[in-house]
Amino acid sequence: MDGLNHTRKATLAEALRTSLCLFAAAAALPLLYQAYRSFAVPPFRGYAAVPIVYAWTVVAGSLVELLFLPSGKLPPSLHRCPLAARSLADFWGSRWNRWVSDYLFTAVVSPLRRRPGLAVVAVFLVSGLIHELTIDLTLYLASGKKLFGMQLGYFAIQGVGFGIDRSWLYRRSRLRRVFLWMVVLAPAPLFCNEALLRILHLWP
């Protein structure tokens, strides 16, 4: 009985944490949209959209988590403090979009565990293709505008960065963190392209 009560308390504590995250992200969104429309100039729209993308993923992830509350068991949070990531492997492997990364690890990385280089190429290729189909294809079907390759390009850069990080920076913790945010954020306009901005109602 004590174990059951402990499980219930842990579930309720996690539900409270998830609810607070949902409330904070939802409350921040109007302010982020206002700031975006006030200050985002064309060359920097992709960068200015990054906080909005993060807030929306927190909102969506938190809602999905809370839908599981009646079952008495919550799934792991979608993100796990991504700003605390120490390297690209840490960011993509255990902090950002953990539901998809766990799936890709099982479906793509594990079968190629004896060929780690190929596993890295494959997992970022699959990630790029998923985003091409869900984002750039959406714009093409809605307007006929072709932006194919931008999402693939973004994730190709992540794969190259991952290889550099593992090969040359693994003993330089501070440099790894700087390199992490350079690789993730510098090509952000490829990810936060016109297609995604239109989906988020951020395109003029």
Backbone as CSV, one residue per row, in Angstrom:
resi,resn,N_x,N_y,N_z,CA_x,CA_y,CA_z,C_x,C_y,C_z
1,MET,0.826,-1.215,0.000,0.000,0.000,0.000,0.859,1.263,0.000
2,ASP,1.951,1.236,0.809,2.845,2.392,0.826,3.449,2.646,-0.551
3,GLY,3.798,1.543,-1.243,4.360,1.679,-2.581,3.361,2.280,-3.542
4,LEU,2.089,1.869,-3.422,1.042,2.403,-4.278,0.826,3.891,-4.009
5,ASN,0.803,4.266,-2.726,0.638,5.676,-2.377,1.805,6.506,-2.895
6,HIS,3.003,5.940,-2.788,4.186,6.649,-3.287,4.069,6.869,-4.795
7,THR,3.583,5.846,-5.517,3.418,5.970,-6.964,2.398,7.042,-7.307
8,ARG,1.298,7.062,-6.548,0.268,8.071,-6.797,0.798,9.471,-6.517
9,LYS,1.537,9.624,-5.428,2.110,10.928,-5.100,3.094,11.374,-6.177
10,ALA,3.894,10.436,-6.669,4.854,10.776,-7.718,4.132,11.192,-8.992
11,THR,3.038,10.488,-9.320,2.263,10.822,-10.510,1.619,12.203,-10.377
12,LEU,1.072,12.484,-9.194,0.453,13.788,-8.967,1.489,14.906,-9.002
13,ALA,2.676,14.635,-8.441,3.743,15.636,-8.481,4.168,15.911,-9.918
14,GLU,4.265,14.844,-10.713,4.631,15.010,-12.117,3.522,15.742,-12.878
15,ALA,2.264,15.435,-12.541,1.141,16.130,-13.180,1.159,17.612,-12.828
16,LEU,1.499,17.941,-11.588,1.578,19.342,-11.180,2.693,20.044,-11.937
17,ARG,3.841,19.393,-12.036,4.962,19.983,-12.785,4.579,20.209,-14.237
18,THR,3.920,19.219,-14.845,3.493,19.336,-16.230,2.482,20.455,-16.403
19,SER,1.558,20.574,-15.451,0.546,21.638,-15.519,1.193,23.012,-15.422
20,LEU,2.191,23.151,-14.562,2.889,24.428,-14.432,3.642,24.774,-15.719
21,CYS,4.265,23.764,-16.326,4.955,23.985,-17.599,3.973,24.423,-18.677
22,LEU,2.818,23.758,-18.710,1.783,24.105,-19.685,1.314,25.536,-19.478
23,PHE,1.038,25.895,-18.240,0.558,27.250,-17.943,1.606,28.293,-18.314
24,ALA,2.864,28.038,-17.946,3.930,29.012,-18.226,4.132,29.199,-19.725
25,ALA,4.150,28.087,-20.457,4.366,28.178,-21.905,3.188,28.856,-22.593
26,ALA,1.958,28.493,-22.179,0.769,29.103,-22.784,0.705,30.593,-22.473
27,ALA,1.097,30.975,-21.264,1.086,32.391,-20.894,2.153,33.167,-21.648
28,ALA,3.268,32.504,-21.943,4.370,33.183,-22.634,4.088,33.380,-24.116
29,LEU,3.274,32.525,-24.706,3.064,32.583,-26.158,2.554,33.937,-26.661
30,PRO,1.521,34.528,-26.058,1.078,35.842,-26.567,2.180,36.896,-26.513
31,LEU,2.990,36.870,-25.456,4.089,37.824,-25.338,5.149,37.568,-26.407
32,LEU,5.418,36.296,-26.675,6.405,35.949,-27.690,5.919,36.353,-29.082
33,TYR,4.636,36.149,-29.349,4.077,36.558,-30.642,4.141,38.082,-30.801
34,GLN,3.818,38.796,-29.731,3.860,40.256,-29.793,5.293,40.734,-30.041
35,ALA,6.233,40.144,-29.332,7.633,40.519,-29.523,8.086,40.189,-30.939
36,TYR,7.663,39.044,-31.441,8.041,38.644,-32.798,7.533,39.659,-33.819
37,ARG,6.274,40.012,-33.713,5.679,40.931,-34.694,6.235,42.342,-34.568
38,SER,6.735,42.685,-33.380,7.274,44.020,-33.170,8.723,44.148,-33.630
39,PHE,9.484,43.072,-33.490,10.929,43.205,-33.682,11.519,42.310,-34.769
40,ALA,10.809,41.275,-35.196,11.399,40.346,-36.166,11.448,40.990,-37.545
41,VAL,12.630,41.210,-38.058,12.807,41.724,-39.416,13.125,40.548,-40.330
42,PRO,12.840,40.661,-41.632,12.929,39.506,-42.543,14.175,38.628,-42.414
43,PRO,15.390,39.165,-42.358,16.540,38.257,-42.321,16.622,37.419,-41.042
44,PHE,15.913,37.868,-39.988,16.057,37.209,-38.696,14.778,36.527,-38.218
45,ARG,13.809,36.374,-39.102,12.551,35.748,-38.694,12.770,34.329,-38.168
46,GLY,13.636,33.586,-38.846,13.885,32.215,-38.423,14.447,32.124,-37.022
47,TYR,15.318,33.061,-36.681,15.884,33.070,-35.337,14.854,33.519,-34.303
48,ALA,14.086,34.551,-34.650,13.090,35.080,-33.719,11.996,34.074,-33.417
49,ALA,11.782,33.115,-34.320,10.715,32.126,-34.126,11.120,30.997,-33.189
50,VAL,12.402,30.866,-32.880,12.876,29.733,-32.068,12.177,29.665,-30.712
51,PRO,12.077,30.769,-29.937,11.366,30.668,-28.649,9.903,30.268,-28.800
52,ILE,9.279,30.690,-29.895,7.868,30.332,-30.116,7.737,28.849,-30.416
53,VAL,8.645,28.320,-31.220,8.638,26.882,-31.496,8.796,26.104,-30.196
54,TYR,9.716,26.541,-29.367,9.933,25.843,-28.092,8.673,25.897,-27.220
55,ALA,8.066,27.083,-27.117,6.871,27.218,-26.282,5.733,26.340,-26.787
56,TRP,5.536,26.300,-28.120,4.469,25.467,-28.672,4.721,23.981,-28.405
57,THR,5.973,23.540,-28.505,6.251,22.120,-28.241,6.012,21.787,-26.774
58,VAL,6.311,22.732,-25.883,6.032,22.504,-24.460,4.530,22.398,-24.228
59,VAL,3.756,23.286,-24.855,2.301,23.241,-24.711,1.752,21.910,-25.232
60,ALA,2.148,21.540,-26.441,1.639,20.293,-27.034,2.064,19.077,-26.215
61,GLY,3.329,19.033,-25.824,3.816,17.908,-25.044,3.120,17.795,-23.699
62,SER,2.920,18.934,-23.042,2.255,18.917,-21.735,0.809,18.452,-21.843
63,LEU,0.111,18.889,-22.888,-1.273,18.446,-23.080,-1.353,16.944,-23.275
64,VAL,-0.447,16.407,-24.090,-0.437,14.955,-24.315,-0.144,14.221,-23.014
65,GLU,0.812,14.721,-22.251,1.138,14.081,-20.977,-0.074,14.049,-20.050
66,LEU,-0.794,15.161,-19.948,-1.936,15.239,-19.045,-3.097,14.369,-19.505
67,LEU,-3.171,14.099,-20.805,-4.214,13.193,-21.299,-4.043,11.782,-20.739
68,PHE,-2.813,11.450,-20.361,-2.552,10.127,-19.798,-2.835,10.055,-18.296
69,LEU,-3.142,11.199,-17.682,-3.334,11.233,-16.234,-4.404,10.270,-15.741
70,PRO,-5.566,10.126,-16.410,-6.568,9.166,-15.923,-6.053,7.725,-15.850
71,SER,-5.039,7.400,-16.634,-4.493,6.036,-16.585,-3.615,5.814,-15.360
72,GLY,-3.294,6.911,-14.650,-2.446,6.795,-13.476,-0.968,6.762,-13.791
73,LYS,-0.648,6.970,-15.034,0.755,6.919,-15.435,1.011,7.968,-16.503
74,LEU,1.987,8.834,-16.257,2.329,9.869,-17.227,3.533,9.437,-18.047
75,PRO,3.534,9.751,-19.330,4.727,9.485,-20.135,5.837,10.441,-19.716
76,PRO,7.076,10.156,-20.085,8.150,11.105,-19.782,7.895,12.434,-20.483
77,SER,8.384,13.506,-19.901,8.181,14.815,-20.498,8.821,14.872,-21.886
78,LEU,8.218,15.662,-22.758,8.710,15.754,-24.126,10.149,16.264,-24.152
79,HIS,10.415,17.321,-23.393,11.768,17.861,-23.288,12.273,17.688,-21.858
80,ARG,13.578,17.639,-21.713,14.174,17.577,-20.369,15.277,18.627,-20.273
81,CYS,14.866,19.829,-19.862,15.802,20.943,-19.664,16.817,21.055,-20.800
82,PRO,16.357,21.319,-22.041,17.300,21.372,-23.164,18.391,22.411,-23.002
83,LEU,18.115,23.498,-22.260,19.135,24.524,-22.070,20.308,24.027,-21.227
84,ALA,20.112,22.918,-20.525,21.189,22.352,-19.705,22.030,21.340,-20.476
85,ALA,21.750,21.160,-21.749,22.499,20.177,-22.549,23.985,20.505,-22.549
86,ARG,24.800,19.456,-22.514,26.258,19.619,-22.457,26.934,19.347,-23.793
87,SER,26.200,18.759,-24.720,26.776,18.439,-26.027,25.634,18.181,-26.998
88,LEU,25.970,18.060,-28.282,24.943,17.729,-29.275,24.303,16.385,-28.985
89,ALA,25.120,15.410,-28.586,24.572,14.085,-28.272,23.589,14.177,-27.105
90,ASP,23.934,14.968,-26.106,23.060,15.149,-24.948,21.774,15.858,-25.360
91,PHE,21.889,16.885,-26.196,20.724,17.651,-26.632,19.750,16.789,-27.424
92,TRP,20.257,16.170,-28.503,19.374,15.397,-29.375,19.021,14.034,-28.803
93,GLY,19.888,13.463,-27.989,19.649,12.111,-27.503,18.783,12.002,-26.274
94,SER,18.832,13.019,-25.388,18.110,12.847,-24.128,17.398,14.092,-23.614
95,ARG,17.442,15.194,-24.376,16.827,16.416,-23.852,15.761,17.014,-24.768
96,TRP,15.940,16.928,-26.076,14.969,17.542,-26.989,14.094,16.469,-27.621
97,ASN,12.775,16.653,-27.538,11.807,15.747,-28.160,12.156,14.285,-27.873
98,ARG,12.096,13.929,-26.606,12.527,12.599,-26.185,11.647,11.488,-26.732
99,TRP,10.392,11.798,-27.026,9.529,10.751,-27.569,10.034,10.298,-28.939
100,VAL,10.335,11.248,-29.799,10.832,10.897,-31.131,12.247,10.331,-31.051
101,SER,13.092,10.924,-30.207,14.471,10.423,-30.123,14.507,8.996,-29.592
102,ASP,13.629,8.672,-28.644,13.572,7.287,-28.144,13.123,6.338,-29.246
103,TYR,12.128,6.779,-30.032,11.655,5.945,-31.136,12.749,5.740,-32.179
104,LEU,13.425,6.824,-32.541,14.480,6.718,-33.551,15.646,5.866,-33.054
105,PHE,15.911,5.941,-31.765,16.977,5.100,-31.223,16.617,3.630,-31.388
106,THR,15.362,3.304,-31.086,14.927,1.903,-31.208,14.845,1.459,-32.661
107,ALA,14.286,2.323,-33.521,14.019,1.932,-34.904,15.222,2.073,-35.827
108,VAL,16.109,3.036,-35.537,17.197,3.336,-36.476,18.570,3.044,-35.883
109,VAL,18.828,3.549,-34.685,20.167,3.440,-34.117,20.485,2.024,-33.657
110,SER,19.555,1.412,-32.924,19.832,0.074,-32.378,20.180,-0.958,-33.451
111,PRO,19.441,-1.024,-34.576,19.819,-2.015,-35.611,21.191,-1.747,-36.219
112,LEU,21.707,-0.516,-36.076,22.998,-0.152,-36.669,24.063,0.071,-35.593
113,ARG,23.856,-0.496,-34.403,24.774,-0.215,-33.294,26.208,-0.670,-33.573
114,ARG,26.400,-1.626,-34.480,27.759,-2.059,-34.820,28.399,-1.144,-35.850
115,ARG,27.612,-0.221,-36.391,28.129,0.742,-37.369,27.694,2.146,-36.923
116,PRO,28.329,2.669,-35.883,27.872,3.931,-35.281,27.883,5.115,-36.240
117,GLY,28.869,5.154,-37.142,28.900,6.257,-38.105,27.681,6.246,-39.003
118,LEU,27.325,5.070,-39.502,26.146,4.943,-40.348,24.877,5.232,-39.551
119,ALA,24.866,4.859,-38.276,23.697,5.110,-37.431,23.445,6.606,-37.295
120,VAL,24.517,7.394,-37.128,24.364,8.848,-37.014,23.797,9.424,-38.307
121,VAL,24.365,9.005,-39.450,23.882,9.477,-40.741,22.409,9.115,-40.916
122,ALA,22.071,7.871,-40.594,20.704,7.389,-40.802,19.702,8.119,-39.924
123,VAL,20.050,8.332,-38.659,19.063,8.923,-37.744,18.786,10.378,-38.100
124,PHE,19.805,11.124,-38.525,19.549,12.511,-38.908,18.895,12.595,-40.285
125,LEU,19.178,11.639,-41.158,18.487,11.583,-42.444,16.999,11.324,-42.242
126,VAL,16.678,10.361,-41.396,15.274,10.053,-41.115,14.586,11.253,-40.464
127,SER,15.284,11.919,-39.529,14.707,13.111,-38.892,14.405,14.185,-39.935
128,GLY,15.356,14.398,-40.853,15.143,15.386,-41.897,13.967,15.039,-42.783
129,LEU,13.848,13.773,-43.149,12.740,13.346,-44.001,11.392,13.514,-43.297
130,ILE,11.356,13.191,-42.009,10.109,13.358,-41.246,9.672,14.822,-41.270
131,HIS,10.623,15.721,-41.067,10.287,17.143,-41.053,9.954,17.669,-42.454
132,GLU,10.596,17.117,-43.460,10.236,17.492,-44.844,8.779,17.141,-45.117
133,LEU,8.365,15.958,-44.703,7.014,15.486,-44.988,5.963,16.234,-44.175
134,THR,6.300,16.596,-42.937,5.305,17.233,-42.076,5.279,18.756,-42.205
135,ILE,6.362,19.355,-42.687,6.425,20.820,-42.744,6.477,21.326,-44.185
136,ASP,7.544,20.980,-44.905,7.702,21.523,-46.261,6.664,20.968,-47.235
137,LEU,6.309,19.696,-47.084,5.276,19.130,-47.953,3.927,19.792,-47.696
138,THR,3.669,20.155,-46.430,2.419,20.842,-46.093,2.293,22.152,-46.864
139,LEU,3.380,22.925,-46.905,3.354,24.183,-47.646,3.142,23.932,-49.139
140,TYR,3.808,22.916,-49.672,3.672,22.621,-51.094,2.231,22.237,-51.440
141,LEU,1.611,21.409,-50.623,0.237,20.987,-50.886,-0.741,22.151,-50.745
142,ALA,-0.436,23.090,-49.832,-1.350,24.211,-49.604,-1.182,25.327,-50.627
143,SER,0.060,25.558,-51.090,0.297,26.724,-51.943,1.070,26.419,-53.216
144,GLY,1.631,25.230,-53.317,2.445,24.900,-54.481,3.870,25.405,-54.390
145,LYS,4.199,26.066,-53.290,5.557,26.601,-53.129,6.491,25.497,-52.652
146,LYS,7.656,25.394,-53.292,8.595,24.329,-52.987,9.753,24.842,-52.133
147,LEU,9.838,24.293,-50.934,10.972,24.575,-50.066,11.700,23.290,-49.692
148,PHE,11.526,22.270,-50.506,12.105,20.974,-50.180,13.626,21.069,-50.045
149,GLY,14.134,20.396,-49.039,15.574,20.350,-48.815,16.033,21.163,-47.625
150,MET,15.205,22.103,-47.167,15.630,22.953,-46.058,15.692,22.174,-44.752
151,GLN,14.672,21.377,-44.492,14.691,20.564,-43.276,15.797,19.510,-43.340
152,LEU,15.939,18.896,-44.492,17.030,17.932,-44.657,18.378,18.602,-44.450
153,GLY,18.513,19.811,-44.967,19.762,20.544,-44.795,20.052,20.827,-43.339
154,TYR,19.016,21.207,-42.590,19.216,21.488,-41.167,19.715,20.248,-40.439
155,PHE,19.062,19.131,-40.677,19.448,17.922,-39.953,20.750,17.319,-40.473
156,ALA,21.097,17.594,-41.719,22.409,17.196,-42.220,23.501,17.945,-41.464
157,ILE,23.271,19.231,-41.204,24.229,20.017,-40.422,24.357,19.450,-39.009
158,GLN,23.236,19.032,-38.431,23.299,18.434,-37.093,24.130,17.146,-37.108
159,GLY,23.967,16.357,-38.160,24.741,15.123,-38.260,26.229,15.385,-38.388
160,VAL,26.593,16.364,-39.218,28.006,16.730,-39.364,28.547,17.254,-38.039
161,GLY,27.765,18.116,-37.385,28.177,18.640,-36.090,28.341,17.548,-35.057
162,PHE,27.449,16.571,-35.084,27.520,15.441,-34.168,28.838,14.695,-34.358
163,GLY,29.210,14.478,-35.614,30.469,13.786,-35.893,31.675,14.579,-35.414
164,ILE,31.678,15.899,-35.631,32.778,16.747,-35.177,32.866,16.731,-33.652
165,ASP,31.703,16.835,-33.013,31.658,16.843,-31.553,32.249,15.562,-30.974
166,ARG,31.840,14.431,-31.536,32.312,13.148,-31.020,33.779,12.890,-31.354
167,SER,34.245,13.397,-32.480,35.599,13.083,-32.920,36.656,13.983,-32.312
168,TRP,36.340,15.285,-32.144,37.388,16.241,-31.771,37.124,17.034,-30.500
169,LEU,35.871,17.050,-30.030,35.571,17.924,-28.904,35.191,17.185,-27.621
170,TYR,35.259,15.872,-27.622,34.699,15.113,-26.515,35.414,15.352,-25.183
171,ARG,36.612,15.904,-25.190,37.327,16.193,-23.945,37.316,17.681,-23.592
172,ARG,36.587,18.470,-24.339,36.563,19.919,-24.109,35.136,20.343,-23.778
173,SER,34.776,20.245,-22.508,33.384,20.425,-22.108,32.853,21.822,-22.418
174,ARG,33.619,22.857,-22.160,33.129,24.213,-22.419,32.968,24.459,-23.915
175,LEU,33.941,24.030,-24.673,33.865,24.210,-26.120,32.708,23.414,-26.707
176,ARG,32.429,22.252,-26.133,31.313,21.431,-26.618,29.989,22.173,-26.466
177,ARG,29.822,22.887,-25.363,28.562,23.615,-25.148,28.430,24.777,-26.123
178,VAL,29.512,25.493,-26.341,29.479,26.587,-27.322,29.180,26.028,-28.711
179,PHE,29.852,24.944,-29.056,29.664,24.315,-30.361,28.233,23.806,-30.512
180,LEU,27.683,23.246,-29.451,26.298,22.761,-29.463,25.344,23.844,-29.931
181,TRP,25.395,25.028,-29.323,24.426,26.071,-29.653,24.727,26.721,-30.988
182,MET,25.995,26.715,-31.397,26.309,27.185,-32.741,25.657,26.290,-33.787
183,VAL,25.765,24.978,-33.596,25.228,24.031,-34.579,23.704,24.020,-34.560
184,VAL,23.114,24.110,-33.386,21.650,24.054,-33.278,20.998,25.355,-33.748
185,LEU,21.577,26.498,-33.381,20.913,27.779,-33.623,21.354,28.492,-34.894
186,ALA,22.625,28.385,-35.271,23.096,29.132,-36.451,22.285,28.803,-37.712
187,PRO,21.961,27.511,-37.978,21.149,27.215,-39.172,19.649,27.214,-38.899
188,ALA,19.207,27.836,-37.797,17.786,27.818,-37.430,16.842,28.261,-38.546
189,PRO,17.220,29.236,-39.412,16.294,29.617,-40.494,15.977,28.483,-41.469
190,LEU,16.838,27.478,-41.553,16.506,26.320,-42.393,15.347,25.543,-41.794
191,PHE,15.335,25.450,-40.472,14.252,24.735,-39.780,13.020,25.626,-39.663
192,CYS,13.213,26.833,-39.152,12.097,27.785,-39.017,11.941,28.538,-40.331
193,ASN,11.651,27.795,-41.381,11.534,28.397,-42.708,10.104,28.904,-42.939
194,GLU,9.845,29.359,-44.158,8.524,29.923,-44.448,7.403,28.937,-44.150
195,ALA,7.639,27.660,-44.459,6.598,26.660,-44.235,6.214,26.583,-42.762
196,LEU,7.217,26.488,-41.883,6.925,26.405,-40.452,6.349,27.719,-39.930
197,LEU,6.865,28.843,-40.423,6.344,30.139,-39.984,4.878,30.303,-40.373
198,ARG,4.505,29.792,-41.538,3.094,29.860,-41.935,2.237,28.978,-41.030
199,ILE,2.726,27.809,-40.693,1.988,26.915,-39.799,1.749,27.590,-38.452
200,LEU,2.749,28.340,-37.995,2.655,29.017,-36.692,2.011,30.402,-36.787
201,HIS,1.523,30.760,-37.988,0.905,32.080,-38.229,1.889,33.212,-37.925
202,LEU,3.122,33.028,-38.386,4.160,34.039,-38.198,4.607,34.662,-39.510
203,TRP,4.033,34.180,-40.608,4.435,34.738,-41.899,3.596,35.961,-42.212
204,PRO,4.199,37.050,-42.685,3.432,38.288,-42.942,2.294,38.074,-43.929
